[in-house]
Amino acid sequence: MFYGLSNKISLSKKDQTKQKIANVLLPLSYILYANDNEIDVPYVTTQGVGVLRDDDLTKFTFYDTEKSTSDTETFVNAPPNDIMVSRERISLTVDEDENVTMSVYTQDRFLEVKVVLYKGKDTEIIIRQDFYALNLLVSIFKNNPNFKIENLSETSLIETPIMLVLMWNDDDMHMDMVCFSDVALLKRIHMGKTSRCKEGVKLVIEKLTEYNTSRKITYKKEKSSVVPHRKISLFPFRGADKITTEHTFKVKSTDLVLQSVKPDKNLWSGIEIERLKGMILPTPV
């Protein structure tokens, strides 16, 4: 269905030809294709823009969509993440008698993904409350357990890739990507000037206060409870902190999408047209 996923194991039987699932898996496929073809993915951190280098995102064995954190004691009724990738790791422990014990454990990594139309400086990323007010914080706490909002000005925070933003070009359906670290993304929200960003930061601070007081964050009091759908818009290619890396759009949609997807929006209609062209038209010599 998608490049690179045929030799990985899906933990569920979800229909990957449906657009909702395809939208989530397409950025993961891009990461695998970029790694195999030596295409750099810009990685945005608080220290600037580098190149994404993370074996967990390319050498995973298992993958799934819509999976929540397993730490249900700390994060109460947490919403699902877009993607989970897992691989087995080896752990070595040494006891007081210097005996070494080897054990195998499964390491899970969670990602948020976005598939957006590239519009230059007007390219927009819309972030939901379930991500920025919980799953983003879960990622930050994993390596920075005592994190507070005022720590965003520090340079000692450990940053982890958290959001894959796949951009598509409306002209020829070619694709490019940028990846954000968890800390860098929260810092952009914190520095945002819009009323939605300010409301979002208030909600983040509320959750951080709860965590630093009780070591818990409650997304919903009950699993069946309904929370407001608050969203934040970010425009990463404009403003004082704009990303200035060149977008090459080297990857064709047909490099990633190997079978038909049931389309109902512009992106997948365009990809299907390009796929059919490749089947009908002869390859230029």
C-alpha positions as CSV (number, residue, x, y, z in Angstrom):
1,M,0.0,0.0,0.0
2,F,2.7,2.5,1.1
3,Y,6.4,2.5,0.5
4,G,8.4,0.9,3.2
5,L,5.5,-0.5,5.2
6,S,5.3,-3.9,3.5
7,N,8.2,-5.2,5.6
8,K,6.8,-3.7,8.9
9,I,4.1,-5.3,11.0
10,S,0.8,-3.5,11.5
11,L,-0.6,-4.1,15.0
12,S,-4.2,-3.7,13.7
13,K,-6.3,-4.6,10.7
14,K,-7.4,-1.1,9.8
15,D,-8.2,-0.5,6.1
16,Q,-5.2,1.5,4.8
17,T,-7.1,2.4,1.6
18,K,-9.4,4.7,3.6
19,Q,-8.3,8.3,3.5
20,K,-8.3,8.8,7.3
21,I,-5.7,6.0,7.8
22,A,-3.8,6.9,4.6
23,N,-3.4,10.5,5.7
24,V,-1.6,9.2,8.9
25,L,0.6,6.6,7.2
26,L,1.7,8.8,4.3
27,P,4.2,10.9,6.4
28,L,5.6,7.7,7.9
29,S,6.1,6.3,4.5
30,Y,7.9,9.5,3.5
31,I,10.4,9.1,6.4
32,L,11.2,5.6,5.2
33,Y,11.6,6.6,1.6
34,A,13.8,9.6,2.5
35,N,16.0,7.4,4.6
36,D,16.5,4.8,1.9
37,N,17.2,7.5,-0.8
38,E,19.4,9.8,1.3
39,I,16.9,12.7,1.3
40,D,17.4,15.0,4.2
41,V,14.4,15.9,6.4
42,P,14.8,19.3,8.1
43,Y,14.5,18.9,11.9
44,V,13.4,22.0,13.8
45,T,14.6,22.3,17.4
46,T,15.0,25.2,19.8
47,Q,18.7,25.4,18.6
48,G,17.8,25.9,15.0
49,V,17.2,23.6,12.0
50,G,19.3,20.5,11.5
51,V,18.7,17.1,9.8
52,L,16.5,14.4,11.3
53,R,18.5,11.4,12.4
54,D,16.4,9.0,14.5
55,D,16.7,5.2,14.0
56,D,13.5,4.7,16.0
57,L,11.6,6.2,13.1
58,T,13.2,4.1,10.4
59,K,14.2,0.8,12.1
60,F,10.9,0.0,13.8
61,T,9.3,-3.4,13.6
62,F,5.7,-2.6,14.5
63,Y,3.4,0.3,13.8
64,D,-0.1,1.3,14.5
65,T,-2.4,4.4,14.4
66,E,-4.6,6.0,17.1
67,K,-2.7,4.6,20.1
68,S,-2.7,6.3,23.5
69,T,0.1,6.3,26.0
70,S,0.2,3.2,28.2
71,D,0.8,5.3,31.3
72,T,-2.8,5.6,32.3
73,E,-2.0,6.3,35.9
74,T,-0.3,9.5,35.1
75,F,-2.2,10.6,32.1
76,V,-5.9,10.1,32.7
77,N,-8.1,9.3,29.7
78,A,-5.4,10.4,27.3
79,P,-6.4,10.9,23.7
80,P,-4.8,8.7,21.0
81,N,-1.6,9.7,19.2
82,D,-1.6,9.6,15.4
83,I,1.2,7.0,15.1
84,M,3.0,4.6,17.3
85,V,6.1,2.8,16.1
86,S,7.8,0.1,18.2
87,R,11.0,-1.9,18.1
88,E,12.7,-4.3,20.5
89,R,15.7,-3.1,22.4
90,I,18.3,-4.8,24.6
91,S,18.8,-3.7,28.1
92,L,21.9,-4.6,30.2
93,T,21.9,-4.4,34.0
94,V,24.8,-5.0,36.4
95,D,24.1,-6.0,40.0
96,E,26.2,-5.4,43.1
97,D,28.2,-8.6,42.4
98,E,28.9,-7.3,38.9
99,N,26.8,-9.9,37.2
100,V,25.4,-8.7,33.9
101,T,21.8,-9.5,33.0
102,M,20.4,-9.0,29.5
103,S,16.7,-8.4,28.8
104,V,14.7,-7.5,25.8
105,Y,12.0,-4.8,25.9
106,T,9.8,-3.1,23.5
107,Q,10.2,0.7,23.0
108,D,7.3,2.7,21.8
109,R,7.5,6.1,20.1
110,F,4.5,8.3,19.4
111,L,4.1,10.9,16.7
112,E,1.7,13.5,15.5
113,V,1.5,13.9,11.7
114,K,0.1,16.7,9.4
115,V,-0.5,16.6,5.7
116,V,-0.8,20.1,4.4
117,L,-0.9,21.9,1.1
118,Y,2.3,24.0,0.6
119,K,1.5,27.7,0.2
120,G,4.8,29.3,0.8
121,K,4.7,31.7,3.8
122,D,1.0,31.0,4.1
123,T,1.4,27.3,4.8
124,E,-0.7,26.6,7.8
125,I,-0.4,23.9,10.4
126,I,-3.5,23.4,12.6
127,I,-2.9,21.8,16.0
128,R,-5.6,20.2,18.1
129,Q,-6.1,20.6,21.8
130,D,-5.7,16.8,22.4
131,F,-2.2,17.1,21.1
132,Y,-0.8,20.3,22.4
133,A,-2.4,20.1,25.9
134,L,-1.5,16.5,26.5
135,N,0.3,14.3,24.1
136,L,2.9,17.0,23.4
137,L,3.5,17.3,27.2
138,V,3.7,13.5,27.6
139,S,6.6,13.6,25.1
140,I,8.4,16.4,26.9
141,F,8.0,14.9,30.3
142,K,9.5,11.6,29.2
143,N,13.0,13.2,29.1
144,N,12.3,16.3,31.2
145,P,10.2,15.0,34.2
146,N,10.2,18.3,36.1
147,F,9.4,20.5,33.2
148,K,7.7,23.9,33.7
149,I,6.7,26.5,31.2
150,E,9.5,28.9,32.3
151,N,12.0,26.2,31.3
152,L,11.4,26.9,27.6
153,S,14.1,29.6,27.8
154,E,16.7,27.0,28.9
155,T,19.1,25.2,26.5
156,S,19.5,22.1,28.6
157,L,16.1,20.5,27.7
158,I,16.2,17.2,25.9
159,E,14.2,17.4,22.7
160,T,12.5,14.6,20.8
161,P,11.0,14.5,17.3
162,I,7.2,14.7,17.7
163,M,5.5,16.1,14.6
164,L,6.0,15.2,11.0
165,V,4.6,17.8,8.6
166,L,4.3,16.4,5.1
167,M,3.7,19.2,2.5
168,W,2.3,18.6,-1.0
169,N,2.7,20.8,-4.0
170,D,-0.5,21.4,-5.9
171,D,1.2,21.7,-9.3
172,D,2.6,18.1,-9.6
173,M,1.7,16.4,-6.3
174,H,5.4,16.2,-5.3
175,M,6.2,16.2,-1.6
176,D,8.5,17.5,1.0
177,M,8.7,17.4,4.8
178,V,9.8,19.2,8.0
179,C,9.9,17.7,11.4
180,F,9.5,19.5,14.7
181,S,10.8,18.6,18.2
182,D,8.4,18.5,21.1
183,V,10.1,21.4,22.9
184,A,10.4,23.6,19.8
185,L,6.8,23.1,18.9
186,L,5.6,24.1,22.4
187,K,7.9,27.1,22.3
188,R,6.3,28.3,19.0
189,I,2.9,28.0,20.6
190,H,4.1,29.9,23.7
191,M,5.5,32.7,21.5
192,G,2.4,32.9,19.3
193,K,0.7,36.3,19.2
194,T,-2.8,35.1,18.3
195,S,-5.7,34.8,20.7
196,R,-5.9,31.1,20.1
197,C,-2.2,30.6,21.0
198,K,-2.7,32.6,24.2
199,E,-5.7,30.5,25.1
200,G,-3.7,27.4,24.3
201,V,-0.8,28.4,26.5
202,K,-3.3,29.0,29.4
203,L,-4.5,25.5,29.0
204,V,-1.0,24.1,28.8
205,I,0.0,25.9,32.0
206,E,-3.2,24.5,33.7
207,K,-2.1,21.0,32.7
208,L,1.5,21.6,33.8
209,T,0.3,22.9,37.2
210,E,-1.8,19.8,37.7
211,Y,1.2,17.6,36.8
212,N,3.7,19.4,39.1
213,T,1.2,19.3,41.9
214,S,-0.2,15.8,41.7
215,R,2.0,14.1,39.1
216,K,-1.1,13.5,37.0
217,I,-2.7,15.2,34.0
218,T,-6.4,14.7,33.4
219,Y,-7.5,15.0,29.8
220,K,-11.0,14.0,30.5
221,K,-12.6,13.2,33.9
222,E,-14.5,10.3,32.3
223,K,-13.7,8.4,29.2
224,S,-17.0,9.3,27.7
225,S,-16.7,13.0,28.6
226,V,-16.6,15.6,25.9
227,V,-13.9,18.3,25.8
228,P,-13.9,21.6,23.8
229,H,-12.2,21.4,20.4
230,R,-9.7,24.2,20.7
231,K,-7.3,24.5,17.8
232,I,-4.2,26.6,17.2
233,S,-2.8,27.7,13.8
234,L,0.9,28.0,13.2
235,F,2.6,29.5,10.1
236,P,6.1,28.1,10.3
237,F,7.4,29.9,7.1
238,R,6.8,33.4,8.1
239,G,7.4,35.8,11.0
240,A,10.5,36.3,13.2
241,D,11.0,32.6,13.8
242,K,10.3,31.4,10.3
243,I,11.9,28.3,8.9
244,T,14.2,29.2,6.0
245,T,15.3,25.8,4.7
246,E,14.8,25.2,1.0
247,H,11.9,22.9,0.0
248,T,13.0,20.7,-2.8
249,F,9.9,18.5,-3.4
250,K,11.9,15.6,-4.7
251,V,9.5,12.9,-3.8
252,K,6.7,12.0,-6.1
253,S,3.4,10.9,-4.6
254,T,3.6,7.7,-6.7
255,D,6.9,6.9,-4.9
256,L,5.0,6.5,-1.7
257,V,1.5,5.4,-2.7
258,L,1.7,2.0,-4.3
259,Q,-2.0,1.2,-4.4
260,S,-5.3,3.1,-4.9
261,V,-6.7,5.1,-2.0
262,K,-10.4,5.9,-1.8
263,P,-10.2,9.7,-2.4
264,D,-12.6,12.3,-1.2
265,K,-10.4,15.4,-1.0
266,N,-8.0,17.3,-3.2
267,L,-4.8,15.6,-2.1
268,W,-5.9,12.0,-2.7
269,S,-7.7,12.9,-5.9
270,G,-4.5,14.4,-7.2
271,I,-2.4,11.4,-6.1
272,E,-4.8,9.0,-7.8
273,I,-4.6,10.9,-11.0
274,E,-0.7,10.8,-10.9
275,R,-0.8,7.1,-10.1
276,L,-3.1,6.4,-13.1
277,K,-0.9,8.5,-15.4
278,G,2.1,6.4,-14.4
279,M,0.2,3.2,-15.3
280,I,-1.1,4.6,-18.7
281,L,1.7,6.8,-20.0
282,P,5.0,5.4,-21.2
283,T,8.1,6.3,-19.2
284,P,10.2,9.0,-21.0
285,V,13.5,7.6,-22.2
